[in-house]
Amino acid sequence: MINVTKAFLPPFEDYVKYLEGIWSRCHLTNHGPLVNELEEGLKSYLGVNHFFFINNGTFALQLAIKALELEGEIITTPFSYVATTSSIVWENAQPVFVDINPQSLTIDADRIEAAITKRTSAILATHVYGIPCEVEKIQAIAEKYNLKVIYDAAHAFAVKYKGQSILNYGDVSTLSFHATKLFHTVEGGGVVTNSAELMHRLSYMRNFGHKGQEEFWGLGVNGKNSEFHAAMGLCIFPHIGDILAQRKELSETYDSIFRTLDARITRPALPPDTEYNYAYYPVIFENEKQLLTVRDVLNATYIYPRRYFYPSLDTLPYLKKETVLPVSNSIAARVLCLPLYHGLTKDVIRRICNIIGEVLKY
Ligand SMILES: *Cc1c(COP(=O)(O)O)cnc(C)c1O
């Protein structure tokens, strides 16, 4: 069975070594030495000033919304994983969708201003598939209207834009280290900010508001993560270069076979000056019928691509349907993510491409 992704597991012995340390210290959670080591390692690897390891990527979004004290309307993208929208609703704000750019599939910055009202407090955009948003345009709009900016960077681990980490744009960026992501800690997430003040708020908010044992800075919840999760991250860390290099090679294999087949598919476009991480391999078909046929034929041979991201988030059942978003709805109906993970073979890729090539002939 070939799934859209497969979690990377480090050599078992490497994890056991970390377990021995955990057993001898008996320090299982609450900012232990492994959590600190992972935070320091990721901060320098990602090239960011302030980074916290927390319990998951969805809570990272909720924490960012809370720490920035956002309320009213938050302008956001309809083309992302559901957590981007659900976090806004969960934190009692109202998502206002702006359609996406048909090439990059990120929020269309040229349409944001028209959606701003007196109630708008922020822009929450996703670097979907690891493709950088139009960060300069979004920054200029945010400054003009005094809005906060959060980037859901769950897909954007190790992505660089104009020579620096994409995580350095916006007020806060959030990461997910879920097992399906390219760097993972089984469950886990992160928040990144350049502001020392915001860092302070985020740091006490993720730890019940504690200021030492007997005092409190303010309101907080439990956003901590454990030594066991940090240990997984630390075991995978030495392999990250290999993981990125292999994903690039596999993506280029797909590209070159599709080119020789002259297949009627399109691919999202990266902005210039992007150092990409090959987090996903999405293909866009001409219509939904082709997508469904391709999916069914692949499933019949035990290959399971995924409809990332379907449906367009403006159609979620708990939202009022207010906006018309033709680009997002059209893309969501036609985009399919093909299998891409460390250890996938070029033979399987060839099989997948040939099946797709055959289906698209008719
Ligand atoms: C995976 C993902 C999340 C949620 O992360 P979890 O760690 O699973 O909570 C949020 N946003 C996007 C775009 C994601 O893909």
The ligand as a Gaussian input file, in Angstrom:
#p B3LYP/6-31G(d) Opt

LIG

0 1
 C       -1.049000      19.995000       9.775000
 C       -1.576000      21.376000       9.669000
 C       -2.002000      22.101000      10.803000
 C       -2.222000      21.459000      12.126000
 O       -1.123000      20.937000      12.741000
 P       -1.279000      19.811000      13.851000
 O        0.121000      19.714000      14.395000
 O       -1.754000      18.551000      13.208000
 O       -2.235000      20.313000      14.884000
 C       -2.362000      23.432000      10.657000
 N       -2.331000      24.017000       9.447000
 C       -1.951000      23.368000       8.340000
 C       -1.938000      24.102000       7.048000
 C       -1.594000      22.015000       8.408000
 O       -1.277000      21.345000       7.296000

